[in-house]
Amino acid sequence: MITPEMIQRINALAKKKKEQGLTEVELAEQATLRRLYLDTIRGRLKSTLENIEIVDDPKQAVTIIGENDDLKALVNEPSAYTH
């Protein structure tokens, strides 16, 4: 989980890198924080995409489910939807 303090630290390291450069320890910290940030964003996006339900016909809905980057489409039973 990304906290506001982590984002502030990422920004502070980026600013310092532009102004005067970073030490080896700071470069490692920056890489770790960036990786954590990107993994969190990707996880949230994947979760959002896995929960999308496409409804073209109110009687039939298609749910997209991703497993290991292999997407499958499942058609829900029409009886599950009523008007």
PDB file of N, CA, C and O in Angstrom:
ATOM      1  N   MET A   1       0.846  -1.173   0.000  1.00  0.00           N
ATOM      2  CA  MET A   1       0.000   0.000   0.000  1.00  0.00           C
ATOM      3  C   MET A   1       0.896   1.242   0.000  1.00  0.00           C
ATOM      4  O   MET A   1       1.901   1.305   0.707  1.00  0.00           O
ATOM      5  N   ILE A   2       0.518   2.183  -0.778  1.00  0.00           N
ATOM      6  CA  ILE A   2       1.267   3.428  -0.891  1.00  0.00           C
ATOM      7  C   ILE A   2       0.683   4.447   0.081  1.00  0.00           C
ATOM      8  O   ILE A   2      -0.522   4.699   0.089  1.00  0.00           O
ATOM      9  N   THR A   3       1.548   5.019   0.887  1.00  0.00           N
ATOM     10  CA  THR A   3       1.123   6.041   1.840  1.00  0.00           C
ATOM     11  C   THR A   3       1.552   7.413   1.325  1.00  0.00           C
ATOM     12  O   THR A   3       2.444   7.503   0.482  1.00  0.00           O
ATOM     13  N   PRO A   4       0.934   8.471   1.817  1.00  0.00           N
ATOM     14  CA  PRO A   4       1.356   9.824   1.415  1.00  0.00           C
ATOM     15  C   PRO A   4       2.826  10.088   1.731  1.00  0.00           C
ATOM     16  O   PRO A   4       3.498  10.817   1.001  1.00  0.00           O
ATOM     17  N   GLU A   5       3.324   9.498   2.815  1.00  0.00           N
ATOM     18  CA  GLU A   5       4.729   9.675   3.174  1.00  0.00           C
ATOM     19  C   GLU A   5       5.645   9.044   2.135  1.00  0.00           C
ATOM     20  O   GLU A   5       6.702   9.590   1.819  1.00  0.00           O
ATOM     21  N   MET A   6       5.240   7.899   1.606  1.00  0.00           N
ATOM     22  CA  MET A   6       6.035   7.241   0.573  1.00  0.00           C
ATOM     23  C   MET A   6       6.082   8.083  -0.702  1.00  0.00           C
ATOM     24  O   MET A   6       7.132   8.207  -1.333  1.00  0.00           O
ATOM     25  N   ILE A   7       4.956   8.650  -1.067  1.00  0.00           N
ATOM     26  CA  ILE A   7       4.911   9.504  -2.254  1.00  0.00           C
ATOM     27  C   ILE A   7       5.779  10.740  -2.045  1.00  0.00           C
ATOM     28  O   ILE A   7       6.483  11.165  -2.961  1.00  0.00           O
ATOM     29  N   GLN A   8       5.732  11.316  -0.849  1.00  0.00           N
ATOM     30  CA  GLN A   8       6.592  12.465  -0.551  1.00  0.00           C
ATOM     31  C   GLN A   8       8.061  12.078  -0.662  1.00  0.00           C
ATOM     32  O   GLN A   8       8.871  12.852  -1.172  1.00  0.00           O
ATOM     33  N   ARG A   9       8.408  10.888  -0.188  1.00  0.00           N
ATOM     34  CA  ARG A   9       9.803  10.441  -0.254  1.00  0.00           C
ATOM     35  C   ARG A   9      10.219  10.203  -1.709  1.00  0.00           C
ATOM     36  O   ARG A   9      11.332  10.559  -2.098  1.00  0.00           O
ATOM     37  N   ILE A  10       9.346   9.610  -2.506  1.00  0.00           N
ATOM     38  CA  ILE A  10       9.633   9.403  -3.931  1.00  0.00           C
ATOM     39  C   ILE A  10       9.898  10.749  -4.603  1.00  0.00           C
ATOM     40  O   ILE A  10      10.858  10.892  -5.360  1.00  0.00           O
ATOM     41  N   ASN A  11       9.051  11.724  -4.325  1.00  0.00           N
ATOM     42  CA  ASN A  11       9.208  13.055  -4.918  1.00  0.00           C
ATOM     43  C   ASN A  11      10.475  13.746  -4.428  1.00  0.00           C
ATOM     44  O   ASN A  11      11.161  14.406  -5.208  1.00  0.00           O
ATOM     45  N   ALA A  12      10.789  13.600  -3.145  1.00  0.00           N
ATOM     46  CA  ALA A  12      11.996  14.222  -2.596  1.00  0.00           C
ATOM     47  C   ALA A  12      13.254  13.622  -3.237  1.00  0.00           C
ATOM     48  O   ALA A  12      14.201  14.344  -3.549  1.00  0.00           O
ATOM     49  N   LEU A  13      13.258  12.317  -3.428  1.00  0.00           N
ATOM     50  CA  LEU A  13      14.404  11.678  -4.064  1.00  0.00           C
ATOM     51  C   LEU A  13      14.531  12.099  -5.529  1.00  0.00           C
ATOM     52  O   LEU A  13      15.641  12.293  -6.025  1.00  0.00           O
ATOM     53  N   ALA A  14      13.408  12.240  -6.214  1.00  0.00           N
ATOM     54  CA  ALA A  14      13.443  12.679  -7.615  1.00  0.00           C
ATOM     55  C   ALA A  14      13.989  14.100  -7.720  1.00  0.00           C
ATOM     56  O   ALA A  14      14.784  14.403  -8.609  1.00  0.00           O
ATOM     57  N   LYS A  15      13.564  14.955  -6.820  1.00  0.00           N
ATOM     58  CA  LYS A  15      14.042  16.343  -6.821  1.00  0.00           C
ATOM     59  C   LYS A  15      15.544  16.397  -6.524  1.00  0.00           C
ATOM     60  O   LYS A  15      16.292  17.116  -7.185  1.00  0.00           O
ATOM     61  N   LYS A  16      15.967  15.630  -5.525  1.00  0.00           N
ATOM     62  CA  LYS A  16      17.385  15.618  -5.158  1.00  0.00           C
ATOM     63  C   LYS A  16      18.231  15.055  -6.300  1.00  0.00           C
ATOM     64  O   LYS A  16      19.341  15.525  -6.547  1.00  0.00           O
ATOM     65  N   LYS A  17      17.705  14.056  -6.986  1.00  0.00           N
ATOM     66  CA  LYS A  17      18.440  13.464  -8.107  1.00  0.00           C
ATOM     67  C   LYS A  17      18.685  14.496  -9.202  1.00  0.00           C
ATOM     68  O   LYS A  17      19.767  14.537  -9.788  1.00  0.00           O
ATOM     69  N   LYS A  18      17.681  15.332  -9.480  1.00  0.00           N
ATOM     70  CA  LYS A  18      17.823  16.381 -10.492  1.00  0.00           C
ATOM     71  C   LYS A  18      18.804  17.458 -10.056  1.00  0.00           C
ATOM     72  O   LYS A  18      19.583  17.960 -10.866  1.00  0.00           O
ATOM     73  N   GLU A  19      18.767  17.811  -8.785  1.00  0.00           N
ATOM     74  CA  GLU A  19      19.562  18.936  -8.284  1.00  0.00           C
ATOM     75  C   GLU A  19      21.019  18.575  -8.015  1.00  0.00           C
ATOM     76  O   GLU A  19      21.921  19.309  -8.416  1.00  0.00           O
ATOM     77  N   GLN A  20      21.259  17.445  -7.337  1.00  0.00           N
ATOM     78  CA  GLN A  20      22.633  17.146  -6.937  1.00  0.00           C
ATOM     79  C   GLN A  20      23.032  15.694  -7.091  1.00  0.00           C
ATOM     80  O   GLN A  20      24.196  15.351  -6.886  1.00  0.00           O
ATOM     81  N   GLY A  21      22.114  14.854  -7.441  1.00  0.00           N
ATOM     82  CA  GLY A  21      22.428  13.436  -7.579  1.00  0.00           C
ATOM     83  C   GLY A  21      22.148  12.670  -6.296  1.00  0.00           C
ATOM     84  O   GLY A  21      21.976  13.260  -5.230  1.00  0.00           O
ATOM     85  N   LEU A  22      22.106  11.360  -6.414  1.00  0.00           N
ATOM     86  CA  LEU A  22      21.790  10.497  -5.279  1.00  0.00           C
ATOM     87  C   LEU A  22      22.959   9.573  -4.969  1.00  0.00           C
ATOM     88  O   LEU A  22      23.748   9.228  -5.848  1.00  0.00           O
ATOM     89  N   THR A  23      23.053   9.183  -3.717  1.00  0.00           N
ATOM     90  CA  THR A  23      24.041   8.191  -3.310  1.00  0.00           C
ATOM     91  C   THR A  23      23.545   6.811  -3.734  1.00  0.00           C
ATOM     92  O   THR A  23      22.397   6.660  -4.152  1.00  0.00           O
ATOM     93  N   GLU A  24      24.399   5.823  -3.628  1.00  0.00           N
ATOM     94  CA  GLU A  24      24.021   4.451  -3.982  1.00  0.00           C
ATOM     95  C   GLU A  24      22.853   3.970  -3.116  1.00  0.00           C
ATOM     96  O   GLU A  24      21.949   3.291  -3.602  1.00  0.00           O
ATOM     97  N   VAL A  25      22.881   4.324  -1.842  1.00  0.00           N
ATOM     98  CA  VAL A  25      21.811   3.928  -0.918  1.00  0.00           C
ATOM     99  C   VAL A  25      20.492   4.584  -1.328  1.00  0.00           C
ATOM    100  O   VAL A  25      19.444   3.939  -1.321  1.00  0.00           O
ATOM    101  N   GLU A  26      20.550   5.866  -1.684  1.00  0.00           N
ATOM    102  CA  GLU A  26      19.343   6.583  -2.104  1.00  0.00           C
ATOM    103  C   GLU A  26      18.823   6.058  -3.441  1.00  0.00           C
ATOM    104  O   GLU A  26      17.612   5.982  -3.646  1.00  0.00           O
ATOM    105  N   LEU A  27      19.725   5.695  -4.352  1.00  0.00           N
ATOM    106  CA  LEU A  27      19.296   5.111  -5.624  1.00  0.00           C
ATOM    107  C   LEU A  27      18.567   3.788  -5.396  1.00  0.00           C
ATOM    108  O   LEU A  27      17.557   3.513  -6.043  1.00  0.00           O
ATOM    109  N   ALA A  28      19.074   2.979  -4.485  1.00  0.00           N
ATOM    110  CA  ALA A  28      18.425   1.708  -4.163  1.00  0.00           C
ATOM    111  C   ALA A  28      17.058   1.953  -3.521  1.00  0.00           C
ATOM    112  O   ALA A  28      16.088   1.264  -3.837  1.00  0.00           O
ATOM    113  N   GLU A  29      16.985   2.933  -2.620  1.00  0.00           N
ATOM    114  CA  GLU A  29      15.711   3.267  -1.979  1.00  0.00           C
ATOM    115  C   GLU A  29      14.706   3.756  -3.019  1.00  0.00           C
ATOM    116  O   GLU A  29      13.536   3.373  -2.989  1.00  0.00           O
ATOM    117  N   GLN A  30      15.168   4.602  -3.935  1.00  0.00           N
ATOM    118  CA  GLN A  30      14.291   5.129  -4.979  1.00  0.00           C
ATOM    119  C   GLN A  30      13.754   3.994  -5.853  1.00  0.00           C
ATOM    120  O   GLN A  30      12.568   3.965  -6.180  1.00  0.00           O
ATOM    121  N   ALA A  31      14.625   3.066  -6.229  1.00  0.00           N
ATOM    122  CA  ALA A  31      14.198   1.935  -7.059  1.00  0.00           C
ATOM    123  C   ALA A  31      13.172   1.074  -6.331  1.00  0.00           C
ATOM    124  O   ALA A  31      12.193   0.629  -6.930  1.00  0.00           O
ATOM    125  N   THR A  32      13.393   0.841  -5.049  1.00  0.00           N
ATOM    126  CA  THR A  32      12.464   0.044  -4.248  1.00  0.00           C
ATOM    127  C   THR A  32      11.110   0.729  -4.135  1.00  0.00           C
ATOM    128  O   THR A  32      10.073   0.088  -4.303  1.00  0.00           O
ATOM    129  N   LEU A  33      11.113   2.021  -3.851  1.00  0.00           N
ATOM    130  CA  LEU A  33       9.856   2.767  -3.727  1.00  0.00           C
ATOM    131  C   LEU A  33       9.102   2.825  -5.050  1.00  0.00           C
ATOM    132  O   LEU A  33       7.879   2.684  -5.082  1.00  0.00           O
ATOM    133  N   ARG A  34       9.826   3.031  -6.126  1.00  0.00           N
ATOM    134  CA  ARG A  34       9.178   3.066  -7.445  1.00  0.00           C
ATOM    135  C   ARG A  34       8.557   1.722  -7.780  1.00  0.00           C
ATOM    136  O   ARG A  34       7.436   1.665  -8.286  1.00  0.00           O
ATOM    137  N   ARG A  35       9.280   0.632  -7.501  1.00  0.00           N
ATOM    138  CA  ARG A  35       8.759  -0.701  -7.787  1.00  0.00           C
ATOM    139  C   ARG A  35       7.490  -0.960  -6.972  1.00  0.00           C
ATOM    140  O   ARG A  35       6.513  -1.489  -7.502  1.00  0.00           O
ATOM    141  N   LEU A  36       7.497  -0.595  -5.703  1.00  0.00           N
ATOM    142  CA  LEU A  36       6.324  -0.760  -4.851  1.00  0.00           C
ATOM    143  C   LEU A  36       5.151   0.051  -5.386  1.00  0.00           C
ATOM    144  O   LEU A  36       4.022  -0.438  -5.433  1.00  0.00           O
ATOM    145  N   TYR A  37       5.420   1.288  -5.789  1.00  0.00           N
ATOM    146  CA  TYR A  37       4.380   2.166  -6.334  1.00  0.00           C
ATOM    147  C   TYR A  37       3.783   1.550  -7.603  1.00  0.00           C
ATOM    148  O   TYR A  37       2.562   1.459  -7.732  1.00  0.00           O
ATOM    149  N   LEU A  38       4.631   1.131  -8.531  1.00  0.00           N
ATOM    150  CA  LEU A  38       4.140   0.562  -9.787  1.00  0.00           C
ATOM    151  C   LEU A  38       3.392  -0.748  -9.567  1.00  0.00           C
ATOM    152  O   LEU A  38       2.368  -0.990 -10.207  1.00  0.00           O
ATOM    153  N   ASP A  39       3.888  -1.588  -8.677  1.00  0.00           N
ATOM    154  CA  ASP A  39       3.192  -2.847  -8.377  1.00  0.00           C
ATOM    155  C   ASP A  39       1.815  -2.588  -7.787  1.00  0.00           C
ATOM    156  O   ASP A  39       0.860  -3.300  -8.099  1.00  0.00           O
ATOM    157  N   THR A  40       1.705  -1.578  -6.941  1.00  0.00           N
ATOM    158  CA  THR A  40       0.413  -1.224  -6.347  1.00  0.00           C
ATOM    159  C   THR A  40      -0.555  -0.736  -7.409  1.00  0.00           C
ATOM    160  O   THR A  40      -1.713  -1.154  -7.437  1.00  0.00           O
ATOM    161  N   ILE A  41      -0.089   0.149  -8.286  1.00  0.00           N
ATOM    162  CA  ILE A  41      -0.945   0.681  -9.351  1.00  0.00           C
ATOM    163  C   ILE A  41      -1.389  -0.447 -10.289  1.00  0.00           C
ATOM    164  O   ILE A  41      -2.561  -0.525 -10.657  1.00  0.00           O
ATOM    165  N   ARG A  42      -0.466  -1.307 -10.666  1.00  0.00           N
ATOM    166  CA  ARG A  42      -0.812  -2.431 -11.552  1.00  0.00           C
ATOM    167  C   ARG A  42      -1.815  -3.370 -10.887  1.00  0.00           C
ATOM    168  O   ARG A  42      -2.741  -3.858 -11.536  1.00  0.00           O
ATOM    169  N   GLY A  43      -1.629  -3.618  -9.602  1.00  0.00           N
ATOM    170  CA  GLY A  43      -2.557  -4.480  -8.874  1.00  0.00           C
ATOM    171  C   GLY A  43      -3.955  -3.901  -8.826  1.00  0.00           C
ATOM    172  O   GLY A  43      -4.941  -4.618  -8.998  1.00  0.00           O
ATOM    173  N   ARG A  44      -4.038  -2.600  -8.593  1.00  0.00           N
ATOM    174  CA  ARG A  44      -5.350  -1.945  -8.567  1.00  0.00           C
ATOM    175  C   ARG A  44      -6.012  -1.995  -9.938  1.00  0.00           C
ATOM    176  O   ARG A  44      -7.210  -2.256 -10.044  1.00  0.00           O
ATOM    177  N   LEU A  45      -5.232  -1.744 -10.987  1.00  0.00           N
ATOM    178  CA  LEU A  45      -5.771  -1.774 -12.345  1.00  0.00           C
ATOM    179  C   LEU A  45      -6.243  -3.176 -12.702  1.00  0.00           C
ATOM    180  O   LEU A  45      -7.325  -3.344 -13.264  1.00  0.00           O
ATOM    181  N   LYS A  46      -5.439  -4.181 -12.379  1.00  0.00           N
ATOM    182  CA  LYS A  46      -5.821  -5.566 -12.667  1.00  0.00           C
ATOM    183  C   LYS A  46      -7.108  -5.934 -11.938  1.00  0.00           C
ATOM    184  O   LYS A  46      -7.994  -6.567 -12.512  1.00  0.00           O
ATOM    185  N   SER A  47      -7.207  -5.538 -10.679  1.00  0.00           N
ATOM    186  CA  SER A  47      -8.401  -5.825  -9.904  1.00  0.00           C
ATOM    187  C   SER A  47      -9.631  -5.162 -10.522  1.00  0.00           C
ATOM    188  O   SER A  47     -10.699  -5.767 -10.602  1.00  0.00           O
ATOM    189  N   THR A  48      -9.470  -3.927 -10.953  1.00  0.00           N
ATOM    190  CA  THR A  48     -10.569  -3.206 -11.591  1.00  0.00           C
ATOM    191  C   THR A  48     -10.986  -3.898 -12.876  1.00  0.00           C
ATOM    192  O   THR A  48     -12.175  -4.098 -13.123  1.00  0.00           O
ATOM    193  N   LEU A  49     -10.006  -4.265 -13.696  1.00  0.00           N
ATOM    194  CA  LEU A  49     -10.321  -4.907 -14.972  1.00  0.00           C
ATOM    195  C   LEU A  49     -10.964  -6.270 -14.788  1.00  0.00           C
ATOM    196  O   LEU A  49     -11.830  -6.659 -15.572  1.00  0.00           O
ATOM    197  N   GLU A  50     -10.553  -6.998 -13.763  1.00  0.00           N
ATOM    198  CA  GLU A  50     -11.126  -8.318 -13.516  1.00  0.00           C
ATOM    199  C   GLU A  50     -12.577  -8.240 -13.052  1.00  0.00           C
ATOM    200  O   GLU A  50     -13.310  -9.224 -13.142  1.00  0.00           O
ATOM    201  N   ASN A  51     -12.990  -7.086 -12.560  1.00  0.00           N
ATOM    202  CA  ASN A  51     -14.359  -6.935 -12.062  1.00  0.00           C
ATOM    203  C   ASN A  51     -15.269  -6.215 -13.032  1.00  0.00           C
ATOM    204  O   ASN A  51     -16.381  -5.835 -12.668  1.00  0.00           O
ATOM    205  N   ILE A  52     -14.820  -6.019 -14.259  1.00  0.00           N
ATOM    206  CA  ILE A  52     -15.654  -5.364 -15.264  1.00  0.00           C
ATOM    207  C   ILE A  52     -16.635  -6.371 -15.826  1.00  0.00           C
ATOM    208  O   ILE A  52     -16.270  -7.501 -16.150  1.00  0.00           O
ATOM    209  N   GLU A  53     -17.861  -5.959 -15.937  1.00  0.00           N
ATOM    210  CA  GLU A  53     -18.900  -6.785 -16.533  1.00  0.00           C
ATOM    211  C   GLU A  53     -19.454  -6.023 -17.723  1.00  0.00           C
ATOM    212  O   GLU A  53     -19.920  -4.893 -17.584  1.00  0.00           O
ATOM    213  N   ILE A  54     -19.401  -6.643 -18.887  1.00  0.00           N
ATOM    214  CA  ILE A  54     -19.874  -5.998 -20.108  1.00  0.00           C
ATOM    215  C   ILE A  54     -21.289  -6.475 -20.369  1.00  0.00           C
ATOM    216  O   ILE A  54     -21.540  -7.675 -20.473  1.00  0.00           O
ATOM    217  N   VAL A  55     -22.221  -5.520 -20.474  1.00  0.00           N
ATOM    218  CA  VAL A  55     -23.617  -5.855 -20.723  1.00  0.00           C
ATOM    219  C   VAL A  55     -24.025  -5.222 -22.041  1.00  0.00           C
ATOM    220  O   VAL A  55     -24.148  -4.002 -22.146  1.00  0.00           O
ATOM    221  N   ASP A  56     -24.233  -6.070 -23.050  1.00  0.00           N
ATOM    222  CA  ASP A  56     -24.667  -5.601 -24.354  1.00  0.00           C
ATOM    223  C   ASP A  56     -26.169  -5.796 -24.481  1.00  0.00           C
ATOM    224  O   ASP A  56     -26.873  -4.945 -25.025  1.00  0.00           O
ATOM    225  N   ASP A  57     -26.643  -6.896 -23.985  1.00  0.00           N
ATOM    226  CA  ASP A  57     -28.054  -7.236 -23.985  1.00  0.00           C
ATOM    227  C   ASP A  57     -28.440  -7.443 -22.523  1.00  0.00           C
ATOM    228  O   ASP A  57     -27.807  -8.238 -21.828  1.00  0.00           O
ATOM    229  N   PRO A  58     -29.468  -6.740 -22.044  1.00  0.00           N
ATOM    230  CA  PRO A  58     -29.827  -6.882 -20.624  1.00  0.00           C
ATOM    231  C   PRO A  58     -30.105  -8.323 -20.198  1.00  0.00           C
ATOM    232  O   PRO A  58     -30.045  -8.639 -19.010  1.00  0.00           O
ATOM    233  N   LYS A  59     -30.406  -9.197 -21.157  1.00  0.00           N
ATOM    234  CA  LYS A  59     -30.686 -10.589 -20.816  1.00  0.00           C
ATOM    235  C   LYS A  59     -29.414 -11.420 -20.715  1.00  0.00           C
ATOM    236  O   LYS A  59     -29.434 -12.528 -20.178  1.00  0.00           O
ATOM    237  N   GLN A  60     -28.311 -10.892 -21.226  1.00  0.00           N
ATOM    238  CA  GLN A  60     -27.055 -11.625 -21.201  1.00  0.00           C
ATOM    239  C   GLN A  60     -25.921 -10.678 -20.845  1.00  0.00           C
ATOM    240  O   GLN A  60     -25.799  -9.597 -21.421  1.00  0.00           O
ATOM    241  N   ALA A  61     -25.105 -11.081 -19.907  1.00  0.00           N
ATOM    242  CA  ALA A  61     -23.953 -10.272 -19.507  1.00  0.00           C
ATOM    243  C   ALA A  61     -22.698 -11.116 -19.677  1.00  0.00           C
ATOM    244  O   ALA A  61     -22.721 -12.331 -19.482  1.00  0.00           O
ATOM    245  N   VAL A  62     -21.623 -10.469 -20.038  1.00  0.00           N
ATOM    246  CA  VAL A  62     -20.347 -11.150 -20.203  1.00  0.00           C
ATOM    247  C   VAL A  62     -19.396 -10.609 -19.156  1.00  0.00           C
ATOM    248  O   VAL A  62     -19.204  -9.398 -19.046  1.00  0.00           O
ATOM    249  N   THR A  63     -18.806 -11.500 -18.394  1.00  0.00           N
ATOM    250  CA  THR A  63     -17.825 -11.124 -17.386  1.00  0.00           C
ATOM    251  C   THR A  63     -16.451 -11.554 -17.880  1.00  0.00           C
ATOM    252  O   THR A  63     -16.258 -12.707 -18.267  1.00  0.00           O
ATOM    253  N   ILE A  64     -15.503 -10.633 -17.865  1.00  0.00           N
ATOM    254  CA  ILE A  64     -14.144 -10.931 -18.290  1.00  0.00           C
ATOM    255  C   ILE A  64     -13.325 -11.285 -17.055  1.00  0.00           C
ATOM    256  O   ILE A  64     -13.290 -10.521 -16.091  1.00  0.00           O
ATOM    257  N   ILE A  65     -12.671 -12.435 -17.083  1.00  0.00           N
ATOM    258  CA  ILE A  65     -11.862 -12.873 -15.955  1.00  0.00           C
ATOM    259  C   ILE A  65     -10.448 -13.133 -16.471  1.00  0.00           C
ATOM    260  O   ILE A  65     -10.268 -13.845 -17.459  1.00  0.00           O
ATOM    261  N   GLY A  66      -9.460 -12.565 -15.813  1.00  0.00           N
ATOM    262  CA  GLY A  66      -8.075 -12.767 -16.235  1.00  0.00           C
ATOM    263  C   GLY A  66      -7.344 -13.671 -15.263  1.00  0.00           C
ATOM    264  O   GLY A  66      -7.416 -13.486 -14.048  1.00  0.00           O
ATOM    265  N   GLU A  67      -6.641 -14.648 -15.807  1.00  0.00           N
ATOM    266  CA  GLU A  67      -5.797 -15.527 -15.005  1.00  0.00           C
ATOM    267  C   GLU A  67      -4.461 -15.636 -15.713  1.00  0.00           C
ATOM    268  O   GLU A  67      -4.376 -16.164 -16.822  1.00  0.00           O
ATOM    269  N   ASN A  68      -3.420 -15.134 -15.071  1.00  0.00           N
ATOM    270  CA  ASN A  68      -2.073 -15.209 -15.634  1.00  0.00           C
ATOM    271  C   ASN A  68      -2.023 -14.628 -17.043  1.00  0.00           C
ATOM    272  O   ASN A  68      -1.427 -15.222 -17.942  1.00  0.00           O
ATOM    273  N   ASP A  69      -2.636 -13.491 -17.231  1.00  0.00           N
ATOM    274  CA  ASP A  69      -2.687 -12.783 -18.499  1.00  0.00           C
ATOM    275  C   ASP A  69      -3.387 -13.577 -19.598  1.00  0.00           C
ATOM    276  O   ASP A  69      -3.248 -13.235 -20.773  1.00  0.00           O
ATOM    277  N   ASP A  70      -4.124 -14.612 -19.261  1.00  0.00           N
ATOM    278  CA  ASP A  70      -4.908 -15.378 -20.216  1.00  0.00           C
ATOM    279  C   ASP A  70      -6.368 -15.055 -19.934  1.00  0.00           C
ATOM    280  O   ASP A  70      -6.917 -15.500 -18.926  1.00  0.00           O
ATOM    281  N   LEU A  71      -7.004 -14.283 -20.817  1.00  0.00           N
ATOM    282  CA  LEU A  71      -8.367 -13.829 -20.568  1.00  0.00           C
ATOM    283  C   LEU A  71      -9.379 -14.828 -21.102  1.00  0.00           C
ATOM    284  O   LEU A  71      -9.218 -15.380 -22.190  1.00  0.00           O
ATOM    285  N   LYS A  72     -10.430 -15.052 -20.312  1.00  0.00           N
ATOM    286  CA  LYS A  72     -11.528 -15.912 -20.717  1.00  0.00           C
ATOM    287  C   LYS A  72     -12.816 -15.112 -20.554  1.00  0.00           C
ATOM    288  O   LYS A  72     -12.941 -14.313 -19.626  1.00  0.00           O
ATOM    289  N   ALA A  73     -13.751 -15.320 -21.433  1.00  0.00           N
ATOM    290  CA  ALA A  73     -15.054 -14.662 -21.329  1.00  0.00           C
ATOM    291  C   ALA A  73     -16.071 -15.709 -20.872  1.00  0.00           C
ATOM    292  O   ALA A  73     -16.177 -16.789 -21.454  1.00  0.00           O
ATOM    293  N   LEU A  74     -16.797 -15.373 -19.844  1.00  0.00           N
ATOM    294  CA  LEU A  74     -17.845 -16.249 -19.345  1.00  0.00           C
ATOM    295  C   LEU A  74     -19.186 -15.577 -19.570  1.00  0.00           C
ATOM    296  O   LEU A  74     -19.354 -14.397 -19.261  1.00  0.00           O
ATOM    297  N   VAL A  75     -20.133 -16.318 -20.101  1.00  0.00           N
ATOM    298  CA  VAL A  75     -21.462 -15.780 -20.333  1.00  0.00           C
ATOM    299  C   VAL A  75     -22.336 -16.190 -19.165  1.00  0.00           C
ATOM    300  O   VAL A  75     -22.461 -17.374 -18.852  1.00  0.00           O
ATOM    301  N   ASN A  76     -22.939 -15.198 -18.523  1.00  0.00           N
ATOM    302  CA  ASN A  76     -23.817 -15.469 -17.390  1.00  0.00           C
ATOM    303  C   ASN A  76     -25.167 -15.963 -17.885  1.00  0.00           C
ATOM    304  O   ASN A  76     -25.571 -15.684 -19.014  1.00  0.00           O
ATOM    305  N   GLU A  77     -25.847 -16.688 -17.037  1.00  0.00           N
ATOM    306  CA  GLU A  77     -27.159 -17.210 -17.368  1.00  0.00           C
ATOM    307  C   GLU A  77     -28.152 -16.071 -17.574  1.00  0.00           C
ATOM    308  O   GLU A  77     -28.209 -15.162 -16.746  1.00  0.00           O
ATOM    309  N   PRO A  78     -28.942 -16.092 -18.660  1.00  0.00           N
ATOM    310  CA  PRO A  78     -29.919 -15.030 -18.899  1.00  0.00           C
ATOM    311  C   PRO A  78     -30.978 -14.946 -17.809  1.00  0.00           C
ATOM    312  O   PRO A  78     -31.539 -13.875 -17.579  1.00  0.00           O
ATOM    313  N   SER A  79     -31.259 -16.045 -17.141  1.00  0.00           N
ATOM    314  CA  SER A  79     -32.288 -16.033 -16.103  1.00  0.00           C
ATOM    315  C   SER A  79     -31.870 -15.202 -14.897  1.00  0.00           C
ATOM    316  O   SER A  79     -32.708 -14.870 -14.059  1.00  0.00           O
ATOM    317  N   ALA A  80     -30.603 -14.865 -14.796  1.00  0.00           N
ATOM    318  CA  ALA A  80     -30.115 -14.085 -13.657  1.00  0.00           C
ATOM    319  C   ALA A  80     -30.516 -12.620 -13.779  1.00  0.00           C
ATOM    320  O   ALA A  80     -30.430 -11.867 -12.808  1.00  0.00           O
ATOM    321  N   TYR A  81     -30.953 -12.217 -14.961  1.00  0.00           N
ATOM    322  CA  TYR A  81     -31.310 -10.820 -15.199  1.00  0.00           C
ATOM    323  C   TYR A  81     -32.788 -10.694 -15.471  1.00  0.00           C
ATOM    324  O   TYR A  81     -33.350 -11.397 -16.312  1.00  0.00           O
ATOM    325  N   THR A  82     -33.393  -9.803 -14.757  1.00  0.00           N
ATOM    326  CA  THR A  82     -34.829  -9.580 -14.968  1.00  0.00           C
ATOM    327  C   THR A  82     -35.049  -8.107 -15.266  1.00  0.00           C
ATOM    328  O   THR A  82     -34.210  -7.271 -14.933  1.00  0.00           O
ATOM    329  N   HIS A  83     -36.149  -7.793 -15.878  1.00  0.00           N
ATOM    330  CA  HIS A  83     -36.456  -6.394 -16.209  1.00  0.00           C
ATOM    331  C   HIS A  83     -37.262  -5.749 -15.112  1.00  0.00           C
ATOM    332  O   HIS A  83     -37.614  -4.574 -15.214  1.00  0.00           O
TER     333      HIS A  83
END
